[in-house]
Amino acid sequence: MDIITIVIVALVAEAIWETLKMTWQEGKISKDRIGAMAISILISFGTGIDLFEIVGTPLMIPYIGIVFTGLLASRGANFIHDLYNKIST
């Protein structure tokens, strides 16, 4: 494993954590955020898309990459575009 892989994993891990933190806003659960996550995870499973496989770092736990990809996708196209720019540089 090289340093670039570690940086990518750290970047994605932080993004996933920030996404999960959005489920609790102003002292209550955000139904909109939960809905966006559920739909994005469902679409990720339906398409089989896995960001970790795409960047060449498949995870040892089956399907967890698809779930994480869905969580990231729930943030929207602008976020994914910014994340892609950070990963690809």
Secondary structure, DSSP 8 states (H G I E B T S, - for coil): --HHHHHHHHHHHHHHHHHHHTTEETTEE-HHHHHHHHHHHHHHHHHT--HHHHTT---SSTTHHHHHHHHHHTT-HHHHHHHHHHHH-
